Amino acid sequence: MKPRDVFMLALRILLLTAGMFVMALGIADVTLAGLGTTPISTVPLVTAEILGITFGEATFFVNCFFVLGQILLLRRGYQFINLLQIPLVFVFGFFIDLGMEIFSSIEPSQLWQSWAMSLSGNLLLAVGVFASIKSRTLVQPGEGIVMAVSIVTRKSFASLKIANDVSLVAIAAAAGWFVLGRFVGIGLGTLVSAVMVGLMIKGINALYRLIVPKKTTRVVMSVDTEKN
């Protein structure tokens, strides 16, 4: 690789890392608001409660299954560079635990404070997702499994993303109810997050296109990811 290529790759990895950190802060902020975590985090959160591990550890554990799912779905079409998603999500899990520690001292005592935390967390999550996409490197396993299903079924990524989020919330609700006797991390904030993050990403993308000339982007798996 030429020195310039190495430099650009380093910048993209730095942008990906920064994006993951901001995403993790957003997830922690939304979760600790007490109104319900983000849809894709519902299964890791209930898993953490059931197994007695940290939120970040459960996130890593669950996402390893998403990586396995991609391999089983794509088979020979699976690009093994995507195995880098495993160390990627390990770092992401660490960032989530760090975010939970950072926001743990904030205890909202009124409903408006909880909503302020939840909405600010959604904004952080949207910014982080946008930065990760713009890094043009790897996608999170949770997005990767949806891409894999989209490739195999030839159905819209956006539609499958919605179905995936709904399925994860349903699985988390069932696991929490039957194992713990209660719902964990599921509430009105979960629904709001499912809607708001996507809208915020679109808004950030529109603002970005006003400032920066439009460029053609690509990801490891060639599926449109300009969404949440």
C-alpha positions, 0 to 999 in steps of 0.5 A, a space after each residue: 500500500 502507498 503511504 497515502 493509502 495507509 494514512 487514509 485507512 488509518 483515518 477511516 479506522 479512527 472514524 470507525 472507532 470514534 463512531 463506535 464510542 459515540 454509539 456506545 455512549 448513546 446506548 448507555 444514555 438511552 438505557 440509563 434513562 429508564 424508559 427502555 433501551 434501543 431495539 437492537 440492545 434489548 436482547 443483550 440487556 436481558 441476556 446480561 440480566 439473566 447471566 449476571 454479566 455486564 451489558 458490554 459482555 452480553 453485547 459481545 456474546 450476542 453479536 458473535 451469534 450474529 456473525 455466525 448467522 452471517 456465515 451460515 446464510 452467505 456460506 461461500 459468499 461470506 467475505 472472511 474479512 468480516 470476521 474482523 467484526 468479532 474484535 470490532 464488537 469486543 471493543 464496542 462492548 468495552 465502550 458500552 460498559 465504559 458508557 454505562 460507568 460514565 452515565 451511572 452517576 446521572 439519576 433522573 428524578 423526573 420524567 422530563 429528565 428521563 426523556 431528555 436523557 433518552 432523546 440525547 442518547 438517541 442523538 448520540 447513537 445517530 451521530 455514531 452510526 453515521 460516523 461508522 457508515 462514513 468510515 467505509 470499513 466494517 459494519 456492526 454484526 447486528 447490521 451485518 446479519 440484516 445485510 446477509 438476509 437481504 442478500 439471500 432473500 433479495 428483499 429491502 434492507 430497510 424493511 428487513 431492518 424493521 423486522 429484525 428490530 421487532 423480532 429482537 424486542 419480541 425475543 427480549 420480552 419473551 426471555 425476560 418474562 419467562 426467565 425473570 418474570 418481568 420485562 427488561 429494558 423495554 418501554 416507550 423509550 424503545 419505540 421512540 428510539 426505533 423511530 427517532 434514530 433513523 430520522 436523526 440519521 437522515 437529518 444528519 446525512 442531509 446536513 452533511 450533504 449540504 456541507 460536503 459534496 456527494 461522493 460514492 461510498 461502499 461497504 464490505 458487503 455491497 448493500 445500501 446502509 444509509 439508514 439505521 
